[in-house]
Every structure is written in C-alpha cells, then in structure tokens.
Amino acid sequence: MSNSPLEKISTVRLGTDGPRIGVQGFGAMGISEFYGDTDEAAARDTLEATVEAGVTLIDTADIYGLGANEQFLAPFLAAHRDEVTLATKFAIDRRADDPSYRAIENSPAYIKKAVEASLRRLDVDVIDLYYMHRRNPEVPLAESVGAMAELVAEGKVKYLGLSEVTGPELREAYAVHPIAALQSEWSVFSRDVERSGVSAAAELGVTVVPYSPLGRGFLTGSFADAGKELSEGDFRRFQPRFTGDNAVANAALLEPLHKIAAAHGATTAQIALAWVQQRAQVHGLTVVPIPGTRKRSRLLENTGATRITLSAEELALLEPIAGQVAGDRYPDMSATSTVREQ
Ligand SMILES: NC(=O)c1ccc[n+]([C@@H]2O[C@H](COP(=O)([O-])OP(=O)(O)OC[C@H]3O[C@@H](n4cnc5c(N)ncnc54)[C@H](OP(=O)(O)O)[C@@H]3O)[C@@H](O)[C@H]2O)c1
C-alpha cells in the first residue's frame, strides 16, 4: 500500500548481490502448523501488515502443514509478488499417510521434484531464496548445492540458502555456488549458530536469518509451561526446554528481559528481537530475523524492536542466559549441525 500510514522499517541487502529487504522478516510457519489453531482471517490481515510495515522477506517451507503453508501464501503472493522476497525450503520429507515418517532428503533428484511442487503450491514462476532445510551428511554437499545451482541457471530460483549448517559446511557449499543466506535458530536462549556459522557467514557476506528469535514465543512470556498451558497438538509440548522442571527453571531466566523491557517501555518480545540485531553487529554481520505471528498487532510490536538500542550494560545482563538454559532445542537434535560440531 503506497499510502500506508505505517512507518516502514529500514532495509539491508540479501547476501552480497541480492535485493534490499526489510531488516526484519516474517515467519509464516505457525499459520499452518505447530503452534495451535489459527484464525485464518487474522493471519491474512497479518500478512497484509508485513508489506505495509516494510517486512519483505516472507519465510515458508514445503513441510509446513505438508504444503498447506505454501498454498496459504499463494493469494497474498498473487497480490504482492513484486513487493516481497519469497523464501521456501526443501529437504524434510514427511507423509500425510504416515505421521511418524520423517527423512532428510538432499539428493539432486529429490531437489528437482521438490522445487516443482513448491512453485506449483506457491503459484509463482520463481522462488527468490531456496533453502536446504536440513543437511543429510550421507549426501555430498557439492552434489546438493550443484543441483540447487542448476535451479538458478534454469530460472526457477534466484538465490540459495542453507539452514542449520556449520561454518565449514557453509564454506564448502559457497565454493560450489554463492550462498545468500544461512538460516539457523538464534535468540537470547539459542546461540549454537555462534559456534562457527556466524563467523563463516560474516567472512563470506552471507546474510544470517535467525529463526525462532522469540524462542517460539517463550521469550515473550506468553506461556511458561507448554505441557500445562498449550493445546494438545502444539509442538512446543514436545520441546525439552519448554516443559516440566526445565520450563520452570527457564522462565526464571527471563528476569533480565523483563527488567530491560520495563526500562525501555517495551515488551520482552521487542527486547529479544533487539538483542539479535545487536548481537549480529558484534559479529560484523547482517541479520534479518523472521519472527512468526498470526496477529497484526504483534507484527507491528515486533517491527518496533528495530528502533530499540540496548546499552552495553543491558547486553551484559542478557549475555549469560543461553548458557544456563535447561533442555535441548528439539526432542531429537540429530538433524541439526550442532550435533556434528560437538
Ligand atoms: N529453518 C528451520 O529449521 C526453522 C525452524 C523453525 C522456524 N523457522 C522459521 O522461523 C519462523 C519464526 O520462528 P517460530 O515461529 O518458530 O518462533 P518465534 O518467531 O520465535 O515465535 C513465534 C511464536 O511467538 C508468538 N509471538 C510472536 N510475536 C509475539 C509477540 N510480540 N508477543 C507475544 N507472542 C508473540 C507467536 O504467536 P502468534 O502466532 O499467536 O502471535 C508464536 O507462537 C517460522 O515461522 C519459520 O518460518 C525455521
């Protein structure tokens, strides 16, 4: 909307030669799966608010809702294709007829089929940023990135990304074809990517896209014990850090966030988002965090974080938190790069 009254957020370049994108992006995953029921009209209104606020990197994946998330985005993309940078992902194979089935697929043949299915569901001619969602170490990275590079040559994809890989893996991939973005979990609670991913990204000019920057909502204080407070199918009920004794211990770690939020007249969500932006500066990086929400008011609250600057004292208060978090990020960490880094 050209005559929007909203103040647009500032922009940064994606990778070394990509488009300029809003300094905060949008994660669409929760609209279709993992975080309880969705009011679809409110979610559509939230999508409209992204472009109004200058949030242009829209993030989905083929597995979110088994394709439903990509399909949900299609009408929004039809109306706003030129205003957004569209990112989706392949590699996690799940099946509607077998809920327990999950495989990490990185073969060229799988990638070629996956991109066609995503293009069809999104109803677009080209995907701006195509990520490998997870690495399967049994498939040579050069083979997978080589297949992804062919998609660029064929005009199906513009830029390449990798999710949850190590710094050495990012370098290996970059040697095959430039990589525009590294997407990994990064928040006050989750800093595994700082082991090697961010230094490689800084050196190569790769934009880091922190996912779950609000700790899947835990850092906002909107729930404390997932097991007791969230609905039956909510994924967070199965995440070790959000249930039982771990959740109680981890909720206590939020105290400095509350204190800093009060001092800024801000919310803890905004402080968590401001932290990722400033932590990236320490590493000499460009970051575009992609918080997810299905509510317009929260989207605007989150973009407000781009205007908050934390002092050195405040950053020091937040520094020790991640090292004290009880419980893993996932029930099964075997598909994340950090397991292979230990
Ligand atoms: N590459 C990967 O492996 C990977 C993994 C996970 C996620 N992702 C991507 O990253 C995106 C973001 O991550 P995420 O959705 O897992 O976690 P997140 O952004 O850290 O948190 C999302 C949760 O926080 C709530 N929320 C958002 N803003 C809020 C606010 N201001 N106040 C209170 N609550 C707020 C949302 O609820 P409402 O929706 O009800 O507002 C939702 O439950 C996803 O959408 C997805 O695109 C990628």
PDBQT file of the ligand as one rigid body, heavy atoms in Angstrom, charges set to zero:
ROOT
HETATM    1  N1  LIG A 401      14.819 -23.368   9.437  1.00  0.00    +0.000 N 
HETATM    2  C1  LIG A 401      14.194 -24.006  10.401  1.00  0.00    +0.000 C 
HETATM    3  O1  LIG A 401      14.516 -25.150  10.735  1.00  0.00    +0.000 OA
HETATM    4  C2  LIG A 401      13.082 -23.309  11.130  1.00  0.00    +0.000 A 
HETATM    5  C3  LIG A 401      12.587 -23.827  12.344  1.00  0.00    +0.000 A 
HETATM    6  C4  LIG A 401      11.574 -23.143  12.991  1.00  0.00    +0.000 A 
HETATM    7  C5  LIG A 401      11.065 -21.964  12.453  1.00  0.00    +0.000 A 
HETATM    8  N2  LIG A 401      11.531 -21.492  11.273  1.00  0.00    +0.000 N 
HETATM    9  C6  LIG A 401      11.012 -20.252  10.657  1.00  0.00    +0.000 C 
HETATM   10  O2  LIG A 401      11.161 -19.198  11.598  1.00  0.00    +0.000 OA
HETATM   11  C7  LIG A 401       9.918 -18.544  11.788  1.00  0.00    +0.000 C 
HETATM   12  C8  LIG A 401       9.827 -17.991  13.200  1.00  0.00    +0.000 C 
HETATM   13  O3  LIG A 401      10.060 -18.979  14.163  1.00  0.00    +0.000 OA
HETATM   14  P1  LIG A 401       8.936 -19.534  15.141  1.00  0.00    +0.000 P 
HETATM   15  O4  LIG A 401       7.604 -19.183  14.608  1.00  0.00    +0.000 OA
HETATM   16  O5  LIG A 401       9.280 -20.948  15.396  1.00  0.00    +0.000 OA
HETATM   17  O6  LIG A 401       9.226 -18.801  16.503  1.00  0.00    +0.000 OA
HETATM   18  P2  LIG A 401       9.220 -17.295  17.041  1.00  0.00    +0.000 P 
HETATM   19  O7  LIG A 401       9.134 -16.344  15.945  1.00  0.00    +0.000 OA
HETATM   20  O8  LIG A 401      10.369 -17.247  17.974  1.00  0.00    +0.000 OA
HETATM   21  O9  LIG A 401       7.891 -17.278  17.926  1.00  0.00    +0.000 OA
HETATM   22  C9  LIG A 401       6.634 -17.466  17.370  1.00  0.00    +0.000 C 
HETATM   23  C10 LIG A 401       5.630 -17.548  18.497  1.00  0.00    +0.000 C 
HETATM   24  O10 LIG A 401       5.643 -16.339  19.243  1.00  0.00    +0.000 OA
HETATM   25  C11 LIG A 401       4.352 -15.739  19.258  1.00  0.00    +0.000 C 
HETATM   26  N3  LIG A 401       4.573 -14.283  19.124  1.00  0.00    +0.000 N 
HETATM   27  C12 LIG A 401       5.082 -13.619  18.054  1.00  0.00    +0.000 A 
HETATM   28  N4  LIG A 401       5.222 -12.310  18.321  1.00  0.00    +0.000 NA
HETATM   29  C13 LIG A 401       4.779 -12.142  19.593  1.00  0.00    +0.000 A 
HETATM   30  C14 LIG A 401       4.653 -11.013  20.449  1.00  0.00    +0.000 A 
HETATM   31  N5  LIG A 401       5.037  -9.805  20.057  1.00  0.00    +0.000 N 
HETATM   32  N6  LIG A 401       4.147 -11.211  21.696  1.00  0.00    +0.000 NA
HETATM   33  C15 LIG A 401       3.768 -12.426  22.120  1.00  0.00    +0.000 A 
HETATM   34  N7  LIG A 401       3.877 -13.545  21.359  1.00  0.00    +0.000 NA
HETATM   35  C16 LIG A 401       4.364 -13.394  20.109  1.00  0.00    +0.000 A 
HETATM   36  C17 LIG A 401       3.580 -16.352  18.123  1.00  0.00    +0.000 C 
HETATM   37  O11 LIG A 401       2.213 -16.463  18.437  1.00  0.00    +0.000 OA
HETATM   38  P3  LIG A 401       1.055 -15.916  17.463  1.00  0.00    +0.000 P 
HETATM   39  O12 LIG A 401       1.302 -16.512  16.117  1.00  0.00    +0.000 OA
HETATM   40  O13 LIG A 401      -0.185 -16.434  18.102  1.00  0.00    +0.000 OA
HETATM   41  O14 LIG A 401       1.182 -14.423  17.501  1.00  0.00    +0.000 OA
HETATM   42  C18 LIG A 401       4.213 -17.762  18.047  1.00  0.00    +0.000 C 
HETATM   43  O15 LIG A 401       3.594 -18.624  18.959  1.00  0.00    +0.000 OA
HETATM   44  C19 LIG A 401       8.882 -19.633  11.464  1.00  0.00    +0.000 C 
HETATM   45  O16 LIG A 401       7.624 -19.064  11.153  1.00  0.00    +0.000 OA
HETATM   46  C20 LIG A 401       9.533 -20.323  10.306  1.00  0.00    +0.000 C 
HETATM   47  O17 LIG A 401       9.277 -19.592   9.091  1.00  0.00    +0.000 OA
HETATM   48  C21 LIG A 401      12.550 -22.150  10.605  1.00  0.00    +0.000 A 
ENDROOT
TORSDOF 0
